[in-house]
Amino acid sequence: MSKRILWLAPIVGAFAATAVQAAEPIKIGFVTTLTTPASIIGKQMVKGVEIALDHIGHKMGGRDVKVLFEDDAINPKQGKQKTDKLLKKDKVDIMTGYIWSHVLAASAPSVLKAGKIFVSANAGYSAYAGKKCHKNFFNMSWENGESARAMGALLNRDGIKKLYVLAPNYAAGKDITNGVVSTFKGKIVGKELTGMKQYDWSAELAKIRASGADAVWIFYPGAWGPKFLTQYEQAGMYKKFPLYNNYSVDNMTLPFYQNKAKLKGILGSFHTIQWSPDQPNPTNKRFVADYKKKFKAYPSHFSAQSYEAIMLIKSGADAVGGNMKDVDGMRAAMEKLDFPPLRDKFKFGRNHYPIQNYYSRKVVVDKDGVWTTKLDELVLKDHETPHAKDCKL
């Protein structure tokens, strides 16, 4: 074999490897909840991914894209098993999804140890915003306590002096409750962290009646929300105890509240969050219009965040020409947030958590008689989680 042939061999091999890679789809692992009553959230996330893939033509970095969905069933052990399957058997290039902080906590170490990028589309586990921050970990929602810190500011605005708080007893429930408590200037007259399988709050409602509270705040996402709010309204609680919430009333649950439960008590109620369907920018208008056309409903923040997670991954894949093995290049591109978001323009902190605006959002009736949410006012501007100070990146 001539020296020229020997010299060309590595180049030919590199071109061949590139061609093979280009022919294969980019594989994105997506873990969410597809069974149990909480599958209502997981399905919202899947729908957000579908709209994102439609908008990008199912391509990133010049390659086709395939999203592999797996079900965690709100179980950390199962979530880790599904994550490991996607990494080892399906050999995905990158991981995203994740609703629950305790599932994320069990799963993320496998992804990060494998040298892959992990993008949390929803779970805002506080540990990864601080001491456990990692160069390959990105969050596209919030640190768990952030919207709740905005809620504390909203409660102060509304003159609430005595507050009763309730949330499920798991990582996010604790983080979000702590968020409200950290900024609320009044007195907490009752605090309940209820069981993960609890769907009857008669005992807690009796305690609220006896508490002397000015208002009640709850964090009951997914299937908990409709059940709690139904019992709250049936018990006639709204008249004496105005209800505030985080992640319990949104565009995912409003169709049920309007058409089945007919819970008129939530009309005019407030919550705090970083995004709304009426966010006035072209990207969001297109997303909401296409979502409503395809699914005949308003999108929720779960859908919006999943959409943005796919767009974040695309920004990284595009920057490296589809070479998903170039993790350093992808990370550097993703840190720039070089795509138009659905929410207000924001940036990442050094911990790769958003520094962003938080709004109060009001439950209203649209021109077609459909219950939805509307931006009320800016509560926190360019807000960063206080856990960022503990990140050493």
N, C-alpha and C positions, 0 to 999 in steps of 0.2 A: 504493500500500500504506500503510495507517495506521501511525502510530507504535506502537500497541499490538501490531499484527501483527509489526512489525519487532522489537519488544522480546521477543516470545514465541518468535521463530524459533530463537534459540540454545538455549532451554530445550527446545523440541520436538526439536531436533536431538540434544541430549544424551540425552534419554529414548530416542530412536530408536537411538542408538549403544549405550546400555546394554542395550536389549532385544535388539539383534543379538548383542552379546557374550554375554548370558545364554543365548541359543539355541545358541551354539557351545560345544563341549566345551573344557575346559581340557586343553591338550596338554603332556604330560610326556615329554621325551626321555630315554631310558634306554640307555646304552651299556654293553655287557658282552661276555663271550666266549661265543659260541654255536656256534662250530666249534673244531676242534683238540681234543686230549685234555683241555684245560683247560675245555672247555664244561661239565664236571661242576659247576664253580663257578657259571658263568653261569646254568645251569638252576636252581640253588638260589636265586639272586637273583630270578629270574623267579617262582618259586613263592612267595617271600616277598611279592612285589608282589601276586600273585593273592589271597593271604589278606588283605592289607591292603585291597584294593579290595572284597573280599567284606564286610569288616567295616564299611566306610564307605558301602556301598551304591553304589559307583562315583560318588560325588558329593563335591565340595568347594566351599565357598562358594556353595552353591545351584546349582552347575553340574555337568553331567556331566563325567566325567574319562576321558581316553583316554591310555594309555601307549604310546609308540612305541618299540619295541626295535630296536637295531642291534648288529651284531657287529663287534668290534674285532680278532678273531683274534690277540690278544696282540701286535698290531703297532701301534706308535705312529702311524705314517703313516696306516694304515687307520682307527685310532681317531679321529684328527683329521678325516679325510675324512667319516666317519660323523657326527661332531659337527657339522661345518659343514653337512652335508646337513640334519640335523634343525633347525638354526638358520635356514638360508636358504631351503630348499625347503619343509620341513614347518612352519616357523614355530612351533616349540614355545615355550611360555611359560617353561619352567624345565628345567634339566638335572640328571640324577642318574645313579646307577649307578657304573661304573668299579671294576674289580678291581685293576688294575695301576698302580703309581706312575709308570712311564715312559709309559704311555698317558695318564694324567691330566696329566702334565707337558706333553705335546704338545697336549692338547685344551682344558684349562682356559682358556688365554689367549683363545681364540676366544669362549668363553662370557662371560667377564668383560668383554672389549672390547665385546661386544654389549649390555652393561648388564643381563644376565640373572643370576639367582641360580644358583649351582652347588652341588649337594649331593653330596659323595662318600659313597656308601653303604659303601664298603670301603677303597679306596686311601687310605693314611695318609701320603702324601708329606710328608716332614719340612720341605721348603722352605716350603710354605704354612702350616705351623705357626709359622714364624718370620719371616724377612726378607721373604718374598713373601706374607705374610698379606694378605687382601683383604676388604673389608667385605661383599662378596657371595659369599664362599666359606665353606661350612659342611662340616664333617666329622662323620659319624655313627658312626665306628668308634673311631679312636685315631690318634695319631701313630705311625708304623711301629715305633718303638723301645719303645713303652710296655709291651706285653705281655712283650716280651723283658727289659725292666728288672725286671719282676715275676719273670720266670724266674730272673734272676741272684739275686734275693733268695731264691727257693725253693731254688736250688742251695746257697746258703750255709746255709740251714736244714737241708738234708740232709747237710751236712758234706762236700760234694764239694770236693776240693783241686786236682785236675788235670782239665782239661776239653778235649775235642776238639770243634771246632765246624765245621759244614758248612751252606752255603746256596747258592742260585743267584746268579749274578753279574749282578744288576740292582739298581735303586735300592732297592727294598724289602729285597732280600737283604742289602745293605750296611747299611741303616738298622737292621734287626732284629738282625743280628750285632753291630753296635756297641752296641745296647741291652743285650744280654746281657753283653758285655765290660765295659760301664760300671759295672755293679753287682756282678758276680761278683768275689769277693775272693780266689779262688785263682789258679792259673796256667793260662794257655791254652797247651796243649802242641801244638796243631795247629789250623790254620785253613785251610779250603778254600772258595773261592768258585768253584763249578763252572759249566760252560757251560749256557746256556738250553736247549740241545737234548741235553744229556747225560742218559742213562738207564742207564748202567752205572757202578757205583761199586766195581768190584773193586780198582782201584788204591788208592782212598781207604780201603777196608776193610783193605787190607794195611798202610797207614800207621798206621791206628788201632791195629792189633795191636802194632805196634812202638813206640807212643808212650808207653806207661806211663800212659795216662789212667785216671782213676777212673770217668768217665762220658762220654757223647757227647751233644751237643745238636745238633738239626737244625731248619732251617726249609725244608721242602719242601712247599709247598701244591699243591693240584690233583693232576694226574696224576703229578707227581714222587713224592709221598708213598707211594702204594701200591707203586710200583716200587722205591724205596729200601728200604722196610720189608720187602718180600718178600726182597730180597737180604740184608738185615741178619739176618733170622731164619734164612734158609737157610744162612748162613755161621756160624751158632751164636754170634753176637756178644753176645746178651743176657746170657749166663751170666757174662761177664767185664766187659762194658761196658754198664751200665744206660743206657737211652735216654730222654732228655728232648726235648721238642719244642715248637715254637710253630707252629700252623696246619698240622700234618702229620697229626695224629690228631684227628678230630672226628666229629660226627654225620653228616657228609656221606660220609666214607670208611669209617666203622665197619661198615656193611652189607657192603661188599666184603671187609673184613678178616675178618669173622666167617663169611660164607657161601661165599665163593669162595677167598680166599687162606688162610683158617683160620690167621691169625697170632696164636696165643694169647699170644705174647710181649708184646703191647701191653696185655694185661689188667693192671690195677693200675698202669699208667704214669700220669705226671702231665704236665700242661701248664698254662699260665696264660692267662687271658682275662677279659673283663669280664662275660660272660653265660653262662648254662647253661640247658638245658631245664627243670631243676628249680628255677629261680629262683622263690622263694615269693611271688609277687604275683598278683592276679586277672587282670591283663592278660596276663601271660605264660602263665598256666594256660590261658586261653581260646585264645591263639595256638597253643600246643603241641597242645592237644586238637583244634582245627580243622584244623591242619596234618596231624596224624597221621590224622585221619578222611579227609581229602581225598587225601593222598599215600601213606598206609600206611607212614610212616617218621617218625623224629624229624627236626625241623628242625635246620639248622646255624646257626652265627653269621652266615653269609652271608645266609641267609633272614631271620634276625631283624633284622639291620641294614638290609636292604632294606625290610622292613616298617616299621621306625622311620623310615626316610627318607621314605616316603610319608606317614606320620603327621606328620612335621615340616612337609612341604610343605602338608598339609591345614591345620595350625594357622595357617600364614601366609595361605592362601587364604581360610579362614573369617574371619580378622580383617579382611580388606579386602573382604568380601562378594563374593569371586570376581573382583575387579578385579585381574588379574595384571599390569597395567601399573603398579600402585602398588607398585613395588619397595621403596621406603622403608618403607611400611607393613608389607609382608610381612616384610622383614628384622627390623624391630623386634619383630614378633610371634614370629618364629621364634627370636629370641635368648632369649625367655622360656621356651622348652621347655615350653609349656603343654599337655602331653598326658601321659598315664601311660605311661612307657616299659616295655619288657620286662625290661631290666636293673634294677639298683638305681637310684633316683632320682639324677640327675646334673645338672650345669650346664655351660654353655659358658664357656671362658676368653675373653679379649679377642680371641683369634685364631680363635674359633668352633670350637675343638677341645674334646672332652669333658674335663672334670675329673671323674674317676670312680674307682670301686673296681675292683681287679683281684684275682681269686681263683686259687688252684690248683684244678684240676679233674681228677678221677680217672676212668679208664676202668673201668666196672663192668658187671655183668650185671643187668638189671632182673627183675622178678617173672615176666615172660613168657619169660625166657631170651634177651632181646635185648640186645646190647651197646650201651651208651650212656655218657653222662658224668654225673658227679655233683659238685656243689660240695664242695670239701675244706675250705679255710680261706681267710680274707681275707689277702692278701699285701701289698697296698698300698691305703691308704685315701685317697680324695679326691685322687688323684694327677694332677698336671699335667705335661705334657711340658716339659723344660727349654728347649726351643726357643721357648716362649712369651715369654721375656724379650727376644727379638729382634723381636717383633711391635710395630709402632708405631701400631696402631689406637687 
